[in-house]
Amino acid sequence: MKLLTPDLYVESIFHLNLQRLKDKNIKGLIIDIDNTLVGWDVKYASEETKQWLLNLKKEGFQVCLVSNNTEDRVVTFNEELKLQAIHRAVKPRRGAFRKAMNMMNTNVKNTAIIGDQLFTDVLGGNRMGIYTILVIPIVSKEFWWTEFVRKIERHVLKRVVPERQGD
């Protein structure tokens, strides 16, 4: 169960205390796209999300979008943002995490992942030994396979994270 336990559980990216991450010496953020930044069926980030992402750079963070989705999806989402990005990441496998840290010039001690899924984002991040941040999925209607996995996730979440941590 330890591998499925996030270091931090927040309602959304907007509830994340960036100073707290700086205090933990976090310099690089690996960020999932679907249901973390936007609904899985939404092509582009909202203005609020764009500003949040661009502010990360102003705050001194390196950013890499890491998604299990297709190249077309990631490239389309990233058109305006022009962030470093990895598609078909195959999370929770470690390869994309290593690649993202190489792209950001960070390491396991100063990198965090922000994502909405226990079995991809949190499990992958914990397997790498990086700081893991779980957010509540933006939308509840999802791809059929993800909906199935979410049912299992809900049971696991009750055991590993009894309640959301406030910031």
MORA-V365222 format. One record per backbone hydrogen bond with DSSP energy under -1.0 kcal/mol. CO is the residue of the C=O (numbers start at 0). NH is the residue of the N-H. E is the energy in kcal/mol with one decimal. If there is no record, write none. Layout:
CO,NH,E / CO,NH,E
This chain:
0,3,-1.3 / 1,4,-1.4 / 7,133,-2.9 / 8,164,-1.6 / 11,14,-1.7 / 12,15,-1.4 / 16,20,-1.4 / 17,21,-2.3 / 18,22,-2.7 / 19,23,-1.0 / 20,25,-2.6 / 21,24,-2.1 / 26,61,-3.1 / 27,111,-2.3 / 28,63,-2.4 / 29,113,-2.7 / 30,65,-2.2 / 32,35,-1.6 / 32,36,-2.8 / 32,37,-1.6 / 34,137,-1.2 / 37,34,-3.9 / 38,41,-2.3 / 45,49,-2.8 / 46,50,-2.7 / 47,51,-2.1 / 48,52,-2.7 / 49,53,-2.9 / 50,54,-2.2 / 51,55,-1.3 / 53,57,-1.3 / 54,58,-2.2 / 55,60,-2.6 / 56,59,-1.5 / 61,28,-2.7 / 63,30,-2.4 / 64,85,-2.5 / 66,88,-2.3 / 68,87,-3.1 / 69,73,-2.2 / 70,74,-3.0 / 71,75,-2.4 / 72,76,-2.4 / 73,77,-2.1 / 75,78,-1.0 / 77,81,-2.9 / 83,64,-2.8 / 85,66,-2.5 / 89,92,-2.4 / 93,97,-2.4 / 94,98,-2.5 / 95,99,-2.6 / 96,100,-2.3 / 97,101,-2.4 / 98,102,-2.5 / 99,103,-2.1 / 100,104,-1.0 / 100,105,-2.5 / 106,109,-1.1 / 109,26,-3.2 / 109,27,-2.2 / 110,130,-1.8 / 111,29,-3.1 / 112,132,-2.5 / 113,31,-2.6 / 114,134,-2.3 / 116,121,-2.0 / 117,122,-2.3 / 119,123,-1.7 / 120,124,-2.4 / 121,125,-2.9 / 122,126,-2.3 / 123,127,-1.5 / 124,128,-1.3 / 124,129,-2.4 / 130,112,-2.5 / 131,6,-1.1 / 131,7,-1.7 / 132,114,-2.3 / 133,9,-2.6 / 142,146,-2.3 / 143,147,-1.9 / 144,148,-2.3 / 145,149,-2.6 / 146,150,-1.3 / 147,151,-1.1 / 148,152,-2.7 / 149,153,-2.6 / 150,154,-1.1 / 151,155,-2.1 / 152,156,-3.5 / 153,157,-1.4 / 155,158,-1.1 / 155,159,-2.4 / 156,160,-2.7
